Amino acid sequence: MNNLAFLSGKRFGFVAASLFSIVFLSGCVEPQTISNYDQETDISVTSLQKITEAHLLSLDTVSGDAQKCKYENENYKKFYEEMKIDVSSISLRADAIPNDNTRTKKQIDLLRNSLGDLEKLHKLSCLSPEQIKIARSNLESSFKAVLKLELAKKRG
């Protein structure tokens, strides 16, 4: 029997359509290389940003008063404790998200480091308005990085 007979007529059309479908569909489906948008991460990071901004405003308000701006002030200690809990919770959630969430985890680690640096600086002494301005800028960059990544995931 002729081998080319298989490729003639209706069978050829079916085989060609099947091959075309396989090639077309395999080109349209890409493996997911980043995790999906997580609304809870978005909300939690935004909430932490608001709390951090309130903390910075408080520090700015009392920057000239050596007694009121001390790290030992109960309000400040409470902020740093709660901040660590919030960042830990956000980080744990990011670790639990399936697929590749490495970029988000790295951004959260950078945010944790920035907040830790603020605490270390505050432990040393009261922050000057210039130090608060620099800290705010650094923290805003860290918060934006996490949020931009999450919002980019949302867009797809």
N, CA, C and O atoms as a GROMACS GRO file, in nm:
protein
  624
    1MET      N    1   0.083  -0.118   0.000
    1MET     CA    2   0.000   0.000   0.000
    1MET      C    3   0.088   0.124   0.000
    1MET      O    4   0.195   0.125   0.060
    2ASN      N    5   0.044   0.224  -0.064
    2ASN     CA    6   0.120   0.346  -0.079
    2ASN      C    7   0.116   0.425   0.051
    2ASN      O    8   0.008   0.450   0.104
    3ASN      N    9   0.232   0.465   0.104
    3ASN     CA   10   0.239   0.541   0.228
    3ASN      C   11   0.174   0.678   0.216
    3ASN      O   12   0.125   0.733   0.315
    4LEU      N   13   0.172   0.732   0.097
    4LEU     CA   14   0.111   0.863   0.077
    4LEU      C   15  -0.041   0.857   0.074
    4LEU      O   16  -0.107   0.960   0.084
    5ALA      N   17  -0.096   0.739   0.062
    5ALA     CA   18  -0.241   0.724   0.061
    5ALA      C   19  -0.300   0.768   0.195
    5ALA      O   20  -0.412   0.818   0.201
    6PHE      N   21  -0.225   0.749   0.300
    6PHE     CA   22  -0.268   0.790   0.433
    6PHE      C   23  -0.290   0.941   0.439
    6PHE      O   24  -0.381   0.989   0.508
    7LEU      N   25  -0.209   1.015   0.368
    7LEU     CA   26  -0.215   1.160   0.372
    7LEU      C   27  -0.313   1.219   0.272
    7LEU      O   28  -0.320   1.341   0.257
    8SER      N   29  -0.388   1.136   0.204
    8SER     CA   30  -0.480   1.190   0.104
    8SER      C   31  -0.621   1.201   0.161
    8SER      O   32  -0.657   1.133   0.257
    9GLY      N   33  -0.697   1.287   0.101
    9GLY     CA   34  -0.839   1.297   0.131
    9GLY      C   35  -0.870   1.348   0.271
    9GLY      O   36  -0.806   1.440   0.322
   10LYS      N   37  -0.970   1.284   0.331
   10LYS     CA   38  -1.021   1.327   0.461
   10LYS      C   39  -0.918   1.312   0.572
   10LYS      O   40  -0.910   1.393   0.664
   11ARG      N   41  -0.839   1.206   0.561
   11ARG     CA   42  -0.740   1.183   0.667
   11ARG      C   43  -0.638   1.296   0.670
   11ARG      O   44  -0.596   1.340   0.778
   12PHE      N   45  -0.597   1.343   0.554
   12PHE     CA   46  -0.498   1.450   0.549
   12PHE      C   47  -0.554   1.576   0.617
   12PHE      O   48  -0.485   1.641   0.695
   13GLY      N   49  -0.678   1.608   0.587
   13GLY     CA   50  -0.741   1.726   0.648
   13GLY      C   51  -0.748   1.713   0.800
   13GLY      O   52  -0.721   1.808   0.872
   14PHE      N   53  -0.784   1.594   0.847
   14PHE     CA   54  -0.794   1.571   0.991
   14PHE      C   55  -0.657   1.581   1.057
   14PHE      O   56  -0.643   1.646   1.161
   15VAL      N   57  -0.556   1.518   0.998
   15VAL     CA   58  -0.420   1.522   1.053
   15VAL      C   59  -0.366   1.664   1.052
   15VAL      O   60  -0.307   1.709   1.149
   16ALA      N   61  -0.387   1.735   0.941
   16ALA     CA   62  -0.338   1.873   0.931
   16ALA      C   63  -0.407   1.962   1.034
   16ALA      O   64  -0.342   2.043   1.100
   17ALA      N   65  -0.538   1.946   1.050
   17ALA     CA   66  -0.612   2.027   1.147
   17ALA      C   67  -0.566   1.994   1.289
   17ALA      O   68  -0.553   2.085   1.372
   18SER      N   69  -0.542   1.869   1.318
   18SER     CA   70  -0.496   1.828   1.450
   18SER      C   71  -0.358   1.885   1.480
   18SER      O   72  -0.335   1.938   1.589
   19LEU      N   73  -0.268   1.874   1.384
   19LEU     CA   74  -0.132   1.927   1.405
   19LEU      C   75  -0.136   2.079   1.422
   19LEU      O   76  -0.068   2.135   1.508
   20PHE      N   77  -0.216   2.145   1.338
   20PHE     CA   78  -0.228   2.290   1.350
   20PHE      C   79  -0.281   2.329   1.488
   20PHE      O   80  -0.230   2.422   1.551
   21SER      N   81  -0.383   2.258   1.536
   21SER     CA   82  -0.441   2.287   1.668
   21SER      C   83  -0.338   2.268   1.778
   21SER      O   84  -0.329   2.351   1.868
   22ILE      N   85  -0.262   2.161   1.772
   22ILE     CA   86  -0.160   2.133   1.874
   22ILE      C   87  -0.054   2.242   1.874
   22ILE      O   88  -0.017   2.294   1.980
   23VAL      N   89  -0.005   2.278   1.757
   23VAL     CA   90   0.099   2.382   1.746
   23VAL      C   91   0.042   2.516   1.792
   23VAL      O   92   0.108   2.589   1.867
   24PHE      N   93  -0.078   2.550   1.749
   24PHE     CA   94  -0.138   2.679   1.786
   24PHE      C   95  -0.162   2.686   1.937
   24PHE      O   96  -0.124   2.785   2.001
   25LEU      N   97  -0.223   2.585   1.993
   25LEU     CA   98  -0.254   2.586   2.136
   25LEU      C   99  -0.128   2.582   2.222
   25LEU      O  100  -0.124   2.645   2.328
   26SER      N  101  -0.029   2.509   2.181
   26SER     CA  102   0.094   2.504   2.262
   26SER      C  103   0.166   2.638   2.260
   26SER      O  104   0.238   2.671   2.355
   27GLY      N  105   0.148   2.715   2.155
   27GLY     CA  106   0.208   2.848   2.149
   27GLY      C  107   0.132   2.949   2.234
   27GLY      O  108   0.189   3.050   2.275
   28CYS      N  109   0.005   2.924   2.262
   28CYS     CA  110  -0.077   3.017   2.339
   28CYS      C  111  -0.068   2.992   2.489
   28CYS      O  112  -0.097   3.082   2.568
   29VAL      N  113  -0.030   2.875   2.529
   29VAL     CA  114  -0.026   2.841   2.670
   29VAL      C  115   0.118   2.844   2.717
   29VAL      O  116   0.201   2.762   2.677
   30GLU      N  117   0.146   2.941   2.802
   30GLU     CA  118   0.280   2.950   2.858
   30GLU      C  119   0.277   2.901   3.002
   30GLU      O  120   0.178   2.922   3.072
   31PRO      N  121   0.383   2.836   3.047
   31PRO     CA  122   0.385   2.797   3.187
   31PRO      C  123   0.391   2.922   3.275
   31PRO      O  124   0.458   3.020   3.240
   32GLN      N  125   0.321   2.919   3.386
   32GLN     CA  126   0.318   3.035   3.474
   32GLN      C  127   0.452   3.048   3.545
   32GLN      O  128   0.497   2.954   3.611
   33THR      N  129   0.515   3.163   3.531
   33THR     CA  130   0.647   3.182   3.589
   33THR      C  131   0.643   3.272   3.712
   33THR      O  132   0.746   3.294   3.775
   34ILE      N  133   0.526   3.324   3.746
   34ILE     CA  134   0.511   3.408   3.864
   34ILE      C  135   0.375   3.379   3.924
   34ILE      O  136   0.282   3.340   3.855
   35SER      N  137   0.366   3.398   4.054
   35SER     CA  138   0.240   3.367   4.121
   35SER      C  139   0.131   3.466   4.080
   35SER      O  140   0.157   3.570   4.020
   36ASN      N  141   0.010   3.432   4.115
   36ASN     CA  142  -0.104   3.518   4.087
   36ASN      C  143  -0.110   3.634   4.186
   36ASN      O  144  -0.046   3.631   4.291
   37TYR      N  145  -0.187   3.735   4.151
   37TYR     CA  146  -0.214   3.848   4.240
   37TYR      C  147  -0.275   3.797   4.368
   37TYR      O  148  -0.358   3.707   4.367
   38ASP      N  149  -0.232   3.855   4.480
   38ASP     CA  150  -0.288   3.819   4.610
   38ASP      C  151  -0.344   3.944   4.676
   38ASP      O  152  -0.268   4.032   4.719
   39GLN      N  153  -0.474   3.953   4.684
   39GLN     CA  154  -0.540   4.071   4.738
   39GLN      C  155  -0.502   4.093   4.884
   39GLN      O  156  -0.486   4.207   4.927
   40GLU      N  157  -0.489   3.987   4.959
   40GLU     CA  158  -0.455   4.000   5.101
   40GLU      C  159  -0.316   4.062   5.120
   40GLU      O  160  -0.296   4.144   5.210
   41THR      N  161  -0.222   4.025   5.036
   41THR     CA  162  -0.088   4.086   5.042
   41THR      C  163  -0.099   4.234   5.010
   41THR      O  164  -0.041   4.318   5.079
   42ASP      N  165  -0.173   4.268   4.906
   42ASP     CA  166  -0.194   4.406   4.866
   42ASP      C  167  -0.252   4.487   4.983
   42ASP      O  168  -0.201   4.593   5.016
   43ILE      N  169  -0.358   4.437   5.043
   43ILE     CA  170  -0.426   4.506   5.153
   43ILE      C  171  -0.334   4.518   5.275
   43ILE      O  172  -0.326   4.624   5.337
   44SER      N  173  -0.265   4.411   5.309
   44SER     CA  174  -0.178   4.410   5.427
   44SER      C  175  -0.061   4.506   5.412
   44SER      O  176  -0.026   4.576   5.506
   45VAL      N  177   0.000   4.509   5.295
   45VAL     CA  178   0.113   4.599   5.271
   45VAL      C  179   0.065   4.744   5.272
   45VAL      O  180   0.133   4.830   5.328
   46THR      N  181  -0.049   4.770   5.213
   46THR     CA  182  -0.105   4.905   5.214
   46THR      C  183  -0.134   4.949   5.357
   46THR      O  184  -0.106   5.063   5.394
   47SER      N  185  -0.190   4.862   5.437
   47SER     CA  186  -0.220   4.893   5.576
   47SER      C  187  -0.092   4.921   5.654
   47SER      O  188  -0.086   5.017   5.731
   48LEU      N  189   0.010   4.839   5.634
   48LEU     CA  190   0.138   4.860   5.702
   48LEU      C  191   0.200   4.993   5.659
   48LEU      O  192   0.262   5.062   5.741
   49GLN      N  193   0.184   5.029   5.534
   49GLN     CA  194   0.238   5.157   5.486
   49GLN      C  195   0.170   5.273   5.559
   49GLN      O  196   0.237   5.368   5.598
   50LYS      N  197   0.040   5.265   5.577
   50LYS     CA  198  -0.033   5.372   5.646
   50LYS      C  199   0.013   5.384   5.791
   50LYS      O  200   0.033   5.494   5.842
   51ILE      N  201   0.029   5.271   5.857
   51ILE     CA  202   0.074   5.270   5.997
   51ILE      C  203   0.215   5.326   6.007
   51ILE      O  204   0.247   5.402   6.099
   52THR      N  205   0.300   5.290   5.912
   52THR     CA  206   0.438   5.338   5.911
   52THR      C  207   0.442   5.488   5.887
   52THR      O  208   0.521   5.560   5.950
   53GLU      N  209   0.360   5.536   5.796
   53GLU     CA  210   0.355   5.680   5.770
   53GLU      C  211   0.309   5.756   5.894
   53GLU      O  212   0.363   5.862   5.925
   54ALA      N  213   0.211   5.703   5.964
   54ALA     CA  214   0.165   5.766   6.089
   54ALA      C  215   0.278   5.770   6.191
   54ALA      O  216   0.294   5.868   6.263
   55HIS      N  217   0.356   5.663   6.197
   55HIS     CA  218   0.471   5.657   6.288
   55HIS      C  219   0.573   5.765   6.251
   55HIS      O  220   0.625   5.834   6.339
   56LEU      N  221   0.603   5.777   6.123
   56LEU     CA  222   0.700   5.878   6.079
   56LEU      C  223   0.649   6.020   6.107
   56LEU      O  224   0.727   6.107   6.146
   57LEU      N  225   0.522   6.043   6.088
   57LEU     CA  226   0.464   6.174   6.120
   57LEU      C  227   0.476   6.204   6.269
   57LEU      O  228   0.505   6.317   6.309
   58SER      N  229   0.454   6.102   6.350
   58SER     CA  230   0.468   6.117   6.494
   58SER      C  231   0.612   6.152   6.532
   58SER      O  232   0.636   6.240   6.614
   59LEU      N  233   0.706   6.080   6.471
   59LEU     CA  234   0.848   6.109   6.497
   59LEU      C  235   0.884   6.251   6.453
   59LEU      O  236   0.958   6.321   6.521
   60ASP      N  237   0.831   6.292   6.341
   60ASP     CA  238   0.858   6.425   6.288
   60ASP      C  239   0.804   6.533   6.382
   60ASP      O  240   0.868   6.636   6.403
   61THR      N  241   0.688   6.509   6.438
   61THR     CA  242   0.623   6.605   6.527
   61THR      C  243   0.705   6.629   6.654
   61THR      O  244   0.710   6.741   6.704
   62VAL      N  245   0.769   6.524   6.705
   62VAL     CA  246   0.842   6.536   6.833
   62VAL      C  247   0.994   6.537   6.814
   62VAL      O  248   1.067   6.521   6.912
   63SER      N  249   1.040   6.555   6.693
   63SER     CA  250   1.184   6.544   6.666
   63SER      C  251   1.270   6.639   6.748
   63SER      O  252   1.387   6.609   6.774
   64GLY      N  253   1.218   6.751   6.790
   64GLY     CA  254   1.296   6.845   6.869
   64GLY      C  255   1.288   6.822   7.019
   64GLY      O  256   1.359   6.888   7.095
   65ASP      N  257   1.204   6.730   7.062
   65ASP     CA  258   1.184   6.705   7.205
   65ASP      C  259   1.252   6.573   7.244
   65ASP      O  260   1.201   6.465   7.214
   66ALA      N  261   1.366   6.583   7.310
   66ALA     CA  262   1.448   6.466   7.344
   66ALA      C  263   1.373   6.364   7.429
   66ALA      O  264   1.400   6.244   7.419
   67GLN      N  265   1.280   6.408   7.511
   67GLN     CA  266   1.206   6.314   7.597
   67GLN      C  267   1.098   6.240   7.518
   67GLN      O  268   1.081   6.119   7.533
   68LYS      N  269   1.026   6.313   7.437
   68LYS     CA  270   0.912   6.254   7.366
   68LYS      C  271   0.954   6.166   7.249
   68LYS      O  272   0.877   6.079   7.209
   69CYS      N  273   1.071   6.186   7.195
   69CYS     CA  274   1.109   6.110   7.076
   69CYS      C  275   1.193   5.986   7.106
   69CYS      O  276   1.235   5.916   7.013
   70LYS      N  277   1.219   5.958   7.232
   70LYS     CA  278   1.302   5.843   7.269
   70LYS      C  279   1.240   5.711   7.223
   70LYS      O  280   1.118   5.694   7.224
   71TYR      N  281   1.325   5.621   7.184
   71TYR     CA  282   1.281   5.487   7.142
   71TYR      C  283   1.204   5.418   7.254
   71TYR      O  284   1.110   5.343   7.229
   72GLU      N  285   1.244   5.443   7.377
   72GLU     CA  286   1.184   5.376   7.492
   72GLU      C  287   1.039   5.416   7.516
   72GLU      O  288   0.969   5.350   7.593
   73ASN      N  289   0.992   5.520   7.451
   73ASN     CA  290   0.854   5.561   7.459
   73ASN      C  291   0.766   5.442   7.421
   73ASN      O  292   0.787   5.378   7.318
   74GLU      N  293   0.669   5.412   7.504
   74GLU     CA  294   0.586   5.291   7.486
   74GLU      C  295   0.518   5.287   7.349
   74GLU      O  296   0.505   5.180   7.290
   75ASN      N  297   0.475   5.402   7.298
   75ASN     CA  298   0.409   5.405   7.167
   75ASN      C  299   0.504   5.359   7.056
   75ASN      O  300   0.462   5.288   6.964
   76TYR      N  301   0.629   5.398   7.066
   76TYR     CA  302   0.726   5.362   6.962
   76TYR      C  303   0.762   5.214   6.971
   76TYR      O  304   0.771   5.146   6.869
   77LYS      N  305   0.781   5.166   7.090
   77LYS     CA  306   0.812   5.023   7.106
   77LYS      C  307   0.697   4.938   7.052
   77LYS      O  308   0.719   4.835   6.987
   78LYS      N  309   0.576   4.983   7.081
   78LYS     CA  310   0.457   4.910   7.034
   78LYS      C  311   0.453   4.908   6.881
   78LYS      O  312   0.423   4.804   6.821
   79PHE      N  313   0.484   5.022   6.817
   79PHE     CA  314   0.486   5.025   6.671
   79PHE      C  315   0.585   4.924   6.616
   79PHE      O  316   0.550   4.847   6.527
   80TYR      N  317   0.706   4.921   6.667
   80TYR     CA  318   0.809   4.831   6.614
   80TYR      C  319   0.772   4.684   6.637
   80TYR      O  320   0.799   4.600   6.552
   81GLU      N  321   0.710   4.654   6.750
   81GLU     CA  322   0.665   4.516   6.775
   81GLU      C  323   0.556   4.476   6.677
   81GLU      O  324   0.562   4.369   6.616
   82GLU      N  325   0.457   4.563   6.660
   82GLU     CA  326   0.346   4.534   6.568
   82GLU      C  327   0.394   4.528   6.423
   82GLU      O  328   0.344   4.448   6.344
   83MET      N  329   0.490   4.614   6.389
   83MET     CA  330   0.546   4.614   6.254
   83MET      C  331   0.612   4.479   6.225
   83MET      O  332   0.595   4.424   6.116
   84LYS      N  333   0.686   4.427   6.320
   84LYS     CA  334   0.752   4.298   6.301
   84LYS      C  335   0.649   4.186   6.283
   84LYS      O  336   0.668   4.096   6.200
   85ILE      N  337   0.542   4.192   6.359
   85ILE     CA  338   0.435   4.092   6.347
   85ILE      C  339   0.370   4.102   6.209
   85ILE      O  340   0.348   4.001   6.143
   86ASP      N  341   0.339   4.224   6.166
   86ASP     CA  342   0.275   4.245   6.036
   86ASP      C  343   0.363   4.196   5.921
   86ASP      O  344   0.317   4.126   5.831
   87VAL      N  345   0.490   4.232   5.925
   87VAL     CA  346   0.581   4.190   5.818
   87VAL      C  347   0.597   4.039   5.820
   87VAL      O  348   0.603   3.976   5.714
   88SER      N  349   0.604   3.981   5.938
   88SER     CA  350   0.615   3.835   5.948
   88SER      C  351   0.493   3.767   5.889
   88SER      O  352   0.506   3.666   5.820
   89SER      N  353   0.376   3.821   5.915
   89SER     CA  354   0.252   3.766   5.862
   89SER      C  355   0.248   3.777   5.709
   89SER      O  356   0.210   3.682   5.640
   90ILE      N  357   0.287   3.893   5.658
   90ILE     CA  358   0.290   3.914   5.512
   90ILE      C  359   0.390   3.818   5.448
   90ILE      O  360   0.362   3.760   5.343
   91SER      N  361   0.504   3.802   5.512
   91SER     CA  362   0.608   3.714   5.460
   91SER      C  363   0.562   3.568   5.460
   91SER      O  364   0.585   3.495   5.364
   92LEU      N  365   0.499   3.526   5.569
   92LEU     CA  366   0.448   3.389   5.578
   92LEU      C  367   0.346   3.362   5.469
   92LEU      O  368   0.346   3.256   5.406
   93ARG      N  369   0.258   3.458   5.446
   93ARG     CA  370   0.158   3.444   5.340
   93ARG      C  371   0.225   3.432   5.203
   93ARG      O  372   0.187   3.349   5.121
   94ALA      N  373   0.325   3.516   5.180
   94ALA     CA  374   0.396   3.511   5.051
   94ALA      C  375   0.466   3.376   5.033
   94ALA      O  376   0.470   3.324   4.921
   95ASP      N  377   0.519   3.320   5.140
   95ASP     CA  378   0.583   3.188   5.132
   95ASP      C  379   0.483   3.078   5.100
   95ASP      O  380   0.518   2.979   5.036
   96ALA      N  381   0.359   3.095   5.144
   96ALA     CA  382   0.257   2.991   5.126
   96ALA      C  383   0.190   2.995   4.989
   96ALA      O  384   0.120   2.901   4.952
   97ILE      N  385   0.209   3.101   4.915
   97ILE     CA  386   0.144   3.115   4.784
   97ILE      C  387   0.210   3.022   4.684
   97ILE      O  388   0.333   3.020   4.671
   98PRO      N  389   0.128   2.942   4.611
   98PRO     CA  390   0.186   2.849   4.513
   98PRO      C  391   0.244   2.921   4.392
   98PRO      O  392   0.224   3.041   4.373
   99ASN      N  393   0.314   2.848   4.314
   99ASN     CA  394   0.386   2.897   4.197
   99ASN      C  395   0.506   2.978   4.242
   99ASN      O  396   0.543   2.973   4.360
  100ASP      N  397   0.564   3.050   4.153
  100ASP     CA  398   0.686   3.123   4.186
  100ASP      C  399   0.654   3.260   4.243
  100ASP      O  400   0.614   3.351   4.170
  101ASN      N  401   0.671   3.275   4.374
  101ASN     CA  402   0.646   3.402   4.440
  101ASN      C  403   0.777   3.461   4.493
  101ASN      O  404   0.777   3.540   4.587
  102THR      N  405   0.887   3.421   4.432
  102THR     CA  406   1.020   3.462   4.476
  102THR      C  407   1.038   3.612   4.472
  102THR      O  408   1.096   3.670   4.565
  103ARG      N  409   0.991   3.676   4.368
  103ARG     CA  410   1.009   3.822   4.357
  103ARG      C  411   0.938   3.897   4.469
  103ARG      O  412   0.993   3.990   4.528
  104THR      N  413   0.816   3.855   4.498
  104THR     CA  414   0.743   3.919   4.607
  104THR      C  415   0.814   3.896   4.740
  104THR      O  416   0.826   3.988   4.820
  105LYS      N  417   0.860   3.774   4.762
  105LYS     CA  418   0.930   3.744   4.888
  105LYS      C  419   1.056   3.829   4.902
  105LYS      O  420   1.087   3.875   5.012
  106LYS      N  421   1.128   3.849   4.794
  106LYS     CA  422   1.248   3.934   4.799
  106LYS      C  423   1.213   4.077   4.832
  106LYS      O  424   1.281   4.142   4.912
  107GLN      N  425   1.105   4.128   4.772
  107GLN     CA  426   1.062   4.265   4.799
  107GLN      C  427   1.018   4.280   4.946
  107GLN      O  428   1.044   4.383   5.009
  108ILE      N  429   0.952   4.179   4.998
  108ILE     CA  430   0.908   4.183   5.138
  108ILE      C  431   1.030   4.179   5.230
  108ILE      O  432   1.032   4.246   5.333
  109ASP      N  433   1.131   4.100   5.195
  109ASP     CA  434   1.254   4.097   5.275
  109ASP      C  435   1.323   4.233   5.274
  109ASP      O  436   1.375   4.276   5.377
  110LEU      N  437   1.325   4.300   5.160
  110LEU     CA  438   1.383   4.434   5.153
  110LEU      C  439   1.303   4.533   5.238
  110LEU      O  440   1.361   4.620   5.304
  111LEU      N  441   1.172   4.520   5.237
  111LEU     CA  442   1.087   4.604   5.320
  111LEU      C  443   1.116   4.579   5.468
  111LEU      O  444   1.128   4.673   5.547
  112ARG      N  445   1.127   4.453   5.504
  112ARG     CA  446   1.160   4.417   5.643
  112ARG      C  447   1.293   4.480   5.685
  112ARG      O  448   1.305   4.533   5.796
  113ASN      N  449   1.391   4.475   5.596
  113ASN     CA  450   1.522   4.533   5.626
  113ASN      C  451   1.513   4.685   5.643
  113ASN      O  452   1.576   4.742   5.733
  114SER      N  453   1.436   4.750   5.558
  114SER     CA  454   1.421   4.896   5.568
  114SER      C  455   1.355   4.935   5.700
  114SER      O  456   1.396   5.030   5.765
  115LEU      N  457   1.252   4.861   5.738
  115LEU     CA  458   1.186   4.888   5.866
  115LEU      C  459   1.278   4.858   5.984
  115LEU      O  460   1.278   4.930   6.084
  116GLY      N  461   1.357   4.753   5.971
  116GLY     CA  462   1.456   4.720   6.074
  116GLY      C  463   1.562   4.828   6.087
  116GLY      O  464   1.606   4.860   6.198
  117ASP      N  465   1.603   4.885   5.974
  117ASP     CA  466   1.701   4.994   5.976
  117ASP      C  467   1.644   5.117   6.047
  117ASP      O  468   1.714   5.185   6.122
  118LEU      N  469   1.516   5.145   6.024
  118LEU     CA  470   1.451   5.257   6.091
  118LEU      C  471   1.454   5.235   6.242
  118LEU      O  472   1.484   5.327   6.318
  119GLU      N  473   1.422   5.115   6.285
  119GLU     CA  474   1.423   5.085   6.429
  119GLU      C  475   1.564   5.099   6.487
  119GLU      O  476   1.580   5.158   6.594
  120LYS      N  477   1.663   5.047   6.419
  120LYS     CA  478   1.801   5.058   6.467
  120LYS      C  479   1.843   5.204   6.481
  120LYS      O  480   1.905   5.242   6.580
  121LEU      N  481   1.808   5.284   6.384
  121LEU     CA  482   1.842   5.426   6.387
  121LEU      C  483   1.771   5.495   6.503
  121LEU      O  484   1.830   5.579   6.572
  122HIS      N  485   1.647   5.460   6.524
  122HIS     CA  486   1.569   5.520   6.633
  122HIS      C  487   1.624   5.478   6.769
  122HIS      O  488   1.621   5.557   6.864
  123LYS      N  489   1.673   5.356   6.780
  123LYS     CA  490   1.733   5.310   6.906
  123LYS      C  491   1.857   5.392   6.942
  123LYS      O  492   1.885   5.415   7.060
  124LEU      N  493   1.930   5.434   6.841
  124LEU     CA  494   2.052   5.511   6.865
  124LEU      C  495   2.022   5.649   6.922
  124LEU      O  496   2.088   5.695   7.014
  125SER      N  497   1.921   5.715   6.866
  125SER     CA  498   1.884   5.849   6.912
  125SER      C  499   1.756   5.893   6.844
  125SER      O  500   1.703   5.826   6.755
  126CYS      N  501   1.708   6.008   6.887
  126CYS     CA  502   1.593   6.067   6.819
  126CYS      C  503   1.631   6.099   6.676
  126CYS      O  504   1.745   6.135   6.647
  127LEU      N  505   1.535   6.084   6.587
  127LEU     CA  506   1.563   6.111   6.446
  127LEU      C  507   1.542   6.259   6.415
  127LEU      O  508   1.446   6.320   6.461
  128SER      N  509   1.632   6.313   6.337
  128SER     CA  510   1.618   6.451   6.292
  128SER      C  511   1.518   6.455   6.176
  128SER      O  512   1.489   6.352   6.116
  129PRO      N  513   1.465   6.571   6.147
  129PRO     CA  514   1.374   6.582   6.032
  129PRO      C  515   1.438   6.531   5.902
  129PRO      O  516   1.370   6.470   5.819
  130GLU      N  517   1.567   6.556   5.884
  130GLU     CA  518   1.635   6.508   5.763
  130GLU      C  519   1.643   6.355   5.761
  130GLU      O  520   1.624   6.293   5.656
  131GLN      N  521   1.672   6.293   5.876
  131GLN     CA  522   1.677   6.147   5.883
  131GLN      C  523   1.539   6.087   5.857
  131GLN      O  524   1.527   5.984   5.791
  132ILE      N  525   1.436   6.152   5.908
  132ILE     CA  526   1.299   6.104   5.886
  132ILE      C  527   1.264   6.114   5.737
  132ILE      O  528   1.200   6.024   5.682
  133LYS      N  529   1.306   6.221   5.674
  133LYS     CA  530   1.280   6.240   5.531
  133LYS      C  531   1.346   6.129   5.449
  133LYS      O  532   1.285   6.073   5.358
  134ILE      N  533   1.471   6.097   5.482
  134ILE     CA  534   1.543   5.990   5.412
  134ILE      C  535   1.478   5.855   5.439
  134ILE      O  536   1.459   5.775   5.348
  135ALA      N  537   1.444   5.830   5.565
  135ALA     CA  538   1.378   5.703   5.601
  135ALA      C  539   1.245   5.689   5.527
  135ALA      O  540   1.214   5.582   5.476
  136ARG      N  541   1.169   5.796   5.522
  136ARG     CA  542   1.040   5.794   5.451
  136ARG      C  543   1.060   5.759   5.304
  136ARG      O  544   0.987   5.676   5.248
  137SER      N  545   1.157   5.821   5.242
  137SER     CA  546   1.184   5.795   5.101
  137SER      C  547   1.224   5.649   5.078
  137SER      O  548   1.175   5.585   4.984
  138ASN      N  549   1.310   5.597   5.163
  138ASN     CA  550   1.352   5.457   5.150
  138ASN      C  551   1.235   5.362   5.171
  138ASN      O  552   1.219   5.265   5.097
  139LEU      N  553   1.155   5.390   5.272
  139LEU     CA  554   1.040   5.303   5.301
  139LEU      C  555   0.936   5.312   5.190
  139LEU      O  556   0.878   5.210   5.152
  140GLU      N  557   0.911   5.431   5.138
  140GLU     CA  558   0.816   5.444   5.028
  140GLU      C  559   0.860   5.362   4.908
  140GLU      O  560   0.778   5.301   4.840
  141SER      N  561   0.990   5.362   4.881
  141SER     CA  562   1.043   5.281   4.770
  141SER      C  563   1.017   5.133   4.793
  141SER      O  564   0.979   5.061   4.701
  142SER      N  565   1.038   5.088   4.916
  142SER     CA  566   1.015   4.947   4.949
  142SER      C  567   0.868   4.910   4.938
  142SER      O  568   0.833   4.807   4.881
  143PHE      N  569   0.781   4.995   4.993
  143PHE     CA  570   0.637   4.968   4.984
  143PHE      C  571   0.591   4.968   4.838
  143PHE      O  572   0.516   4.880   4.797
  144LYS      N  573   0.636   5.066   4.761
  144LYS     CA  574   0.597   5.074   4.620
  144LYS      C  575   0.640   4.951   4.543
  144LYS      O  576   0.566   4.902   4.458
  145ALA      N  577   0.759   4.900   4.572
  145ALA     CA  578   0.809   4.783   4.499
  145ALA      C  579   0.717   4.663   4.520
  145ALA      O  580   0.685   4.592   4.425
  146VAL      N  581   0.676   4.640   4.644
  146VAL     CA  582   0.586   4.527   4.672
  146VAL      C  583   0.451   4.550   4.604
  146VAL      O  584   0.398   4.460   4.538
  147LEU      N  585   0.396   4.670   4.619
  147LEU     CA  586   0.264   4.698   4.564
  147LEU      C  587   0.263   4.697   4.411
  147LEU      O  588   0.169   4.648   4.350
  148LYS      N  589   0.369   4.752   4.349
  148LYS     CA  590   0.374   4.751   4.203
  148LYS      C  591   0.378   4.608   4.149
  148LYS      O  592   0.315   4.576   4.048
  149LEU      N  593   0.452   4.523   4.217
  149LEU     CA  594   0.459   4.383   4.173
  149LEU      C  595   0.323   4.315   4.187
  149LEU      O  596   0.280   4.244   4.097
  150GLU      N  597   0.257   4.335   4.299
  150GLU     CA  598   0.125   4.274   4.318
  150GLU      C  599   0.025   4.327   4.215
  150GLU      O  600  -0.054   4.251   4.160
  151LEU      N  601   0.029   4.458   4.188
  151LEU     CA  602  -0.065   4.516   4.092
  151LEU      C  603  -0.033   4.471   3.950
  151LEU      O  604  -0.124   4.458   3.868
  152ALA      N  605   0.094   4.449   3.920
  152ALA     CA  606   0.131   4.396   3.789
  152ALA      C  607   0.077   4.254   3.772
  152ALA      O  608   0.033   4.217   3.663
  153LYS      N  609   0.079   4.177   3.878
  153LYS     CA  610   0.021   4.041   3.874
  153LYS      C  611  -0.129   4.049   3.847
  153LYS      O  612  -0.185   3.967   3.774
  154LYS      N  613  -0.193   4.147   3.906
  154LYS     CA  614  -0.338   4.164   3.891
  154LYS      C  615  -0.374   4.192   3.745
  154LYS      O  616  -0.474   4.142   3.694
  155ARG      N  617  -0.292   4.272   3.680
  155ARG     CA  618  -0.315   4.305   3.538
  155ARG      C  619  -0.288   4.184   3.448
  155ARG      O  620  -0.343   4.174   3.338
  156GLY      N  621  -0.204   4.095   3.497
  156GLY     CA  622  -0.175   3.974   3.420
  156GLY      C  623  -0.058   3.984   3.337
  156GLY      O  624  -0.024   3.888   3.267
   0.00000   0.00000   0.00000
